[in-house]
Every structure is written in structure tokens, then in C-alpha cells.
Amino acid sequence: MGEYAIFVWPCYIAVVVLLTGLCYQSWTSKRKAEAKLADLKDQLQHLETQED
């Protein structure tokens, strides 16, 4: 890489940091959505048992 290494390596590091952050954000968002779905399913089941 020679003289360009000073520019290339920080870019690689920035990409790895950003991708890691995006993966973490996606994972936490998925967990929140799954928890909300489970809560909504419980509420629906509770409402269905009240109607019977």
C-alpha cells in the first residue's frame, strides 16, 4: 500500500466499526420486535378467552 496505507487502514477500521454497530442495532431492533409480537399475541389470546 505504501504511502496510501495511512488512508486505507482507517477506512477499513471505520467500515468494521460501522458494520458492527449496524449489526448490533439490527439485533436489538429484532429482539424488541419479537418481544412486542409476543406481547400482542398474549393480549389477543386474553381477548379471545374473554369472548368465550
GIWOFEN-V825111 format. One record per pair of residues at least 12 apart in sequence whose ideal C-beta (glycine too) atoms are under 10 Angstrom apart, sorted by sequence separation. I is the first residue (numbers start at 0). J is the second residue. D is the distance in Angstrom with one decimal. If there is no record, write none. Layout:
i=I j=J d=D
i=I j=J d=D
//
This chain:
none
//
